[in-house]
């Protein structure tokens, strides 16, 4: 299958989840800023949305491409 065949199927949204160890939240959130900067460099990237937990330690990222 060629790259051309993979494209054109419409937008793609990926949801990624991390279980962050208690006490490491600040370090993880620093890391997320670097991930967001890196994602912006990819052609077509429409952004990364981070969802912080109100309780617990499970973080989610929603990554969008057209």
Buried (B, 14 or more C-beta within 10 A) or exposed (E): EEEEEEEEEEEEEEEEEEEBEEEEBEEBEEEBEEBBEEBEEEEEBEEBEBEEEEEEBEBEBEBBBE
